[in-house]
Amino acid sequence: MADINFLKAQVDPHTIFNTINTIHGQLAVDVKSGRDNLVKFSELMHYQLYECNDKFVDVEKEIQHLEKYVDLQKLRRSGKIELECYIDPSLKEMFVAPLLFIPLVENAFKYVSNSNSGKYFIKIDLTRKENTIKFRCENSYTKKSEDAQLKRKSGGIGLDNLKKRLNATYNDRYKLVIDKGTEIFKAELEIYVD
């Protein structure tokens, strides 16, 4: 359990610094929105650091956490990304290990780039089929965007931690598929819950 808590606690400092800088800039232009986003960021960090100590949490809390993260990322990207998000309302009555979806969404925002069609996009789907939670995240992607991240030496930790946590918590009751196409990066996670 201590290993899982250690892996959950590894927050990406790059994301934190970028978000703080974005809110700082927004405060100079629109104080009310800046304050609202600062509260949202504070709630995001509070959830991640203090409310995820149980082995399982309400999927509804995970959804709220995900929505706040996406809102802050949209602020940083100032409308440059076409974003589609579908969340199945029937998921709210289910439980899941905390912070499993966020690394995949972080990855999408980190690597999103314009495809040959010239569009930046991220699609997020969180659905339920009986006792299976299905999470799918895809984004426009080019090899160039991955190479730029590798030069910064900031890649791979989130996905590696996610795999370790999934193995420790769900053993053989999950399936994670990562597909790096030439223009689309897809991550699909299925979790079989009791």
RAWO-V203629 format. One record per residue. N is the residue number from 0. PSI is psi in radians with two decimals (none if undefined). OMEGA is omega in whole degrees, -180 to 180 (999 if undefined). D_LAST is the distance of its C-alpha to the last C-alpha in Angstrom with 1 decimal. Layout:
n psi omega d_last
N PSI OMEGA D_LAST
N PSI OMEGA D_LAST
//
This chain:
n psi omega d_last
0 -0.64 179 20.3
1 -0.66 178 23.8
2 -0.73 179 23.6
3 -0.76 179 20.6
4 -0.66 177 22.5
5 -0.77 -179 25.6
6 -0.66 179 24.0
7 -0.57 -174 22.7
8 -0.13 -178 26.2
9 1.52 180 28.0
10 2.41 -179 29.0
11 1.90 -178 31.2
12 -0.57 180 34.7
13 -0.77 179 36.1
14 -0.74 180 33.8
15 -0.87 -178 34.8
16 -0.77 180 38.5
17 -0.73 -180 38.5
18 -0.77 178 36.7
19 -0.77 179 39.2
20 -0.67 178 42.1
21 -0.79 179 41.1
22 -0.69 177 40.8
23 -0.81 178 44.1
24 -0.66 -180 45.8
25 -0.63 180 44.3
26 -0.53 179 45.7
27 -0.40 -176 49.2
28 -0.75 -175 48.9
29 1.61 -173 46.7
30 -0.79 -177 46.2
31 -0.85 179 43.9
32 -0.67 177 41.4
33 -0.77 178 41.7
34 -0.77 179 40.9
35 -0.75 -180 37.9
36 -0.53 175 36.5
37 -0.71 176 37.3
38 -0.77 179 35.2
39 -0.76 179 32.3
40 -0.72 178 32.7
41 -0.76 178 32.8
42 -0.67 178 29.5
43 -0.85 -179 27.9
44 -0.69 179 29.1
45 -0.81 179 28.3
46 -0.84 -176 24.6
47 -0.64 -175 24.5
48 -0.50 -172 26.5
49 -0.36 -175 25.6
50 0.11 -177 22.5
51 0.55 -177 20.0
52 -0.32 178 20.3
53 2.73 -180 16.9
54 -0.59 179 14.2
55 2.59 179 12.1
56 2.86 175 13.9
57 2.37 175 13.9
58 -0.55 179 13.9
59 -0.71 177 17.1
60 -0.69 177 18.8
61 -0.68 179 18.1
62 -0.78 179 19.6
63 -0.72 178 22.6
64 -0.79 179 23.1
65 -0.76 -180 23.1
66 -0.71 178 25.5
67 -0.73 179 27.9
68 -0.81 -179 27.9
69 -0.74 178 28.7
70 -0.78 -180 31.4
71 -0.62 178 33.1
72 -0.65 177 33.1
73 -0.66 177 34.7
74 -0.80 180 37.3
75 -0.64 -175 38.1
76 -0.06 178 38.4
77 0.99 172 40.5
78 0.18 -178 39.5
79 -0.29 -174 39.9
80 2.31 172 36.4
81 2.07 -174 35.2
82 2.23 173 31.7
83 2.35 -179 29.2
84 2.19 175 25.9
85 2.25 177 23.4
86 2.12 -179 20.3
87 2.11 -178 18.3
88 -0.42 -179 18.5
89 -0.16 179 15.3
90 -0.37 -172 13.4
91 -0.36 -180 14.9
92 0.11 -177 12.4
93 2.89 178 9.5
94 2.60 -178 9.4
95 2.74 173 10.3
96 2.46 -175 12.6
97 2.63 171 16.1
98 0.60 178 18.8
99 -0.55 -175 17.1
100 -0.54 -173 18.8
101 -0.69 179 22.1
102 -0.58 180 23.5
103 -0.63 177 23.2
104 -0.70 176 25.0
105 -0.77 180 27.5
106 -0.74 -180 28.2
107 -0.79 180 29.0
108 -0.57 -179 31.4
109 -0.70 -173 32.9
110 -0.03 -178 33.7
111 2.36 177 34.3
112 2.89 -179 37.8
113 2.39 178 39.8
114 -3.10 179 39.5
115 -0.40 178 42.6
116 -0.13 178 42.2
117 0.15 -178 42.9
118 2.47 169 39.7
119 2.22 178 37.3
120 2.67 172 33.8
121 2.31 176 30.2
122 2.27 180 27.4
123 2.23 176 24.0
124 2.26 176 21.2
125 1.91 -174 17.8
126 3.00 180 16.0
127 2.43 171 12.9
128 1.81 -175 12.5
129 -2.03 -178 10.0
130 0.45 180 6.5
131 2.25 173 8.8
132 2.22 -179 10.9
133 2.14 178 14.3
134 2.28 180 17.0
135 2.29 178 20.6
136 2.23 176 23.7
137 2.64 -179 27.1
138 2.70 173 30.6
139 2.56 -168 34.2
140 2.51 169 35.2
141 2.74 178 38.2
142 -0.58 -180 39.0
143 -0.69 -180 41.5
144 -0.65 177 38.8
145 -0.76 179 37.0
146 -0.69 179 40.3
147 -0.70 179 41.2
148 -0.67 180 38.1
149 -0.60 177 38.7
150 -0.55 178 42.2
151 -0.13 -179 40.8
152 0.79 -178 38.7
153 0.47 -175 35.7
154 2.64 169 33.2
155 -0.41 -175 30.1
156 -0.78 -178 29.0
157 -0.81 -180 26.1
158 -0.67 177 24.6
159 -0.79 178 25.2
160 -0.72 179 23.5
161 -0.81 -180 20.5
162 -0.73 179 20.1
163 -0.75 180 20.5
164 -0.71 178 17.9
165 -0.77 178 15.3
166 -0.75 -178 16.4
167 -0.60 -175 16.3
168 -0.75 -172 12.9
169 -0.17 179 10.8
170 -1.89 -178 13.4
171 0.29 -178 13.1
172 0.57 176 9.8
173 2.84 174 12.0
174 2.20 177 15.4
175 2.16 179 18.3
176 2.16 177 21.5
177 2.22 -178 24.6
178 1.91 176 27.6
179 1.71 176 31.0
180 -3.02 179 33.2
181 -0.49 -179 36.8
182 -0.18 -178 36.2
183 2.29 174 32.5
184 2.20 -179 29.9
185 2.41 172 26.3
186 2.20 179 23.1
187 2.24 -180 19.8
188 2.19 174 16.4
189 2.28 179 13.2
190 2.19 180 9.9
191 1.99 -177 6.9
192 2.71 -180 3.8
193 none 999 0.0
//
